[in-house]
């Protein structure tokens, strides 16, 4: 059956295997058509040739030997115990690699599950004055009487673990500020510079806050320029980074100075810098989680624990959740798909309120006869010291360099094993040839003939077997034609265009 085909329809053209020899001279339809010559820019050719092909790297990697196991039989022809020692080293290397990978996975899992600890940070706020009207300006050369200024100092330090619990108590609020003055300050509120035994902590004041703002209360006796808000913003660092802050952003004390001859009320606002960030929960979500502040991952885990405790999962589809009154107040529906919960809790979370510390800048003479700083104790989240060590271990640059060196040595070992494999094959070849030269050459020639027939496509079944043998004449359930391979081959032959008469 001849089916007319379109001239440009490629499937209608009978395809010839590259290994099949051409019979007869080429016909007129098979003459190559002359292609128009296009001008070639000689300046473009060297650049085009120098560009590597995108598959070159893939081909090189695919041809690179990867087997590092010594082939069997080498130990029989090698003098000494080198092969046994190499195999023992290979077994030790496998166990060591498995232990290292397992330990690194455990460390990475521990990093993501580290629990925040809370410590008490004590903040001292004080101010000094100069050139005030009540001060004697004669003692200070170059000063002008009446041009009064003040300098405010905000200093924060972590208290020692011996004087503070690691976690806040249940009846304490993180935003609750305790002001200590007078006799209380003399007992446990000494100025940090006067406390000689005060140990300098590793984590400094600026590391716990991403924004520090000083807002001035409105006053009719102060100009708007003197009441301008003072703000400090911490530079952003990549997440899970062990890099330290720049020197100008890593401090324990913040100071500013302005001109004023009147007492001023200011508010110091501290915005926490926590990773992962905590959020303030709505009343509906707080009733479910029994907390007012939580991270996003903690919110999802808390909802999941509530669902399992209340038995709200569907019997057939475990990801479907039946909402009770509390969950219905959060999601606004009767049935909730659990993977949608993380994106549905957004309206019920809001950024945490900043810590606000009120302070009065005193410039009067009576206060500065015996100045006492204002002291606040706040709770701050502190990273587990072990987490920092684990991050340093997982992000160590020496580990990466060591792995590159080990990979290079593995490539050299694979090349040596490949050379041993070739040498072993040559040794086996010449050994068999020396034992029975005649039969070996006969078998070798037959093997080469079968390989040549396979390459040229002239083999009956790809291996040179005689298709007229008795096993091919026998049919039935146990015959050679009742096999998946035979059915696949027949299906492939019938699918060829020549079999359908499409010529």
Secondary structure, DSSP 4 states (H G I P E B T S, - for coil): ------TT-GGGSPP--TTSPPPSS--GGGSPPPPPP----HHHHHHHHHSPPTTHHHHHHHHS----SPPTTGGGTSSSSHHHHHHHHHHHHHHHHHHHHHHHHHHHHHHHTPPPEEEEEEEEEEEEEES-TTS-GGGSTT--TT--EEEEEEEEEEPPGGGS-SS--TT--TT----B-THHHHHH---TTT-TTPPPPSS-GGGGEEEEEEEEPP-TTS-GGGG--EEEEPPP--TT--PPPPGGG--SEEEEEEE-SS-EEEEEEEEE--SSPEEEEPHHHHHHHT-SEEEHHHHHHHHHHHHHHHT-B-SS-TTEEE--HHHHHHHSSSEEEGGGHHHHSGGGEEEPPPEEEEEEE--SHHHHHS---EEEEEEEEE--HHHHHHHHHHT-HHHHHHHHHHHHHHHHHHHHHHHHHHHHHHHHHHHHHHH-HHHHHHHHHHHHHHHHHHHHT--SSSS---TTSHHHH--STTSTTSSHHHHHHHHHHHTSTTTTT--
